[in-house]
Amino acid sequence: MRKKLLNISLIALMLLMVAGCKKDEDDEPDEWTAGSDFEGIPRSAASSFTIDGRTYIVGGFDGEKRLTDMWYYDSSKSNWFRVIAADFPAKARNYAVAFALDGKGYVGTGADGTEARSDFYQFDPATSKWTAIADFPGEARYGAVAFSVKGKGFVGLGTSTNGDLKDFYSYSPETNAWTQTASLPGTKRANAFTFTIGQTPYIGGGRNNGIYLGDFWNYDAASDKWNRLNDIYRDDDSYTYNLSREYAATFVLQDKGYIVGGSNGQISGSTWEYIPSIDAWEEHQALYGSAREAAIGFSVGNQGYVTTGRNGSLRFDDMWIFTPNN
């Protein structure tokens, strides 16, 4: 009897030790915490750019109407401020693109509810004024991507009245002119994701002909050349994941890119980190707020931020802050 009780005690002790180990493994700090809610109307498919640590959000769709208001986030005050005298000066739109270049923001293309757009505008934060610049020369479009690198802004992909596209153009602020550059090889697409690490832009995902795409590319502006990387849909001896999606939010922390949420037929809240040195992805804790697509992503210092977006008919104004554990 005493031997039997001893065995039971040993088993109980082992179970406690296993439980303790399990708790330690799962007891990592939360990577996502609630931030200061976006103070504008809940919306999706807005455009954004960052200048001198301030991230500006322009326009979008609230479920009933397209918007022209403009806000910026001041991380030092954990607060949002409306740029009262600087509503977007043209037709309200969603699915527009934006980029920052030489201390100014640029917003253009998009959908106004009736047609796709090709007009483009420059915002100067020093004067809070918008100025029309040369129209985008490709087909009017929405769901495109944009980035800036080596003194120029780049816009491409998206969809038009004639279908999806894969062409790209660069904009020079010195000449106020657009120049066609190398098209993304392979498949046309809309609603892809993009982020820029250092001087290297990356593009992946999106959808074409009803298919969520799994290819992934970076761009060398000096040689005007696209380079294909490992697919974001992998099932091999080293990695198994499927990051194919559209409408994902992105941000960059140090030398790594991140995608959050989006949709591959189902709305997601997953968070994935791209590691350029090994050309592979690592999963992080999922967004703690509602899963969403068409949200805004940006970074300040060593933290990433996600705000706005939609899930079905719901539009959001909450904001979530991401601090990676590794």
Summary of the structure (lengths in Angstrom):
residues: 326
radius of gyration: 22.1
end to end distance: 50.5
largest distance: 92.7
contacts: 1069
relative contact order: 0.13
helix: 8%
strand: 49%
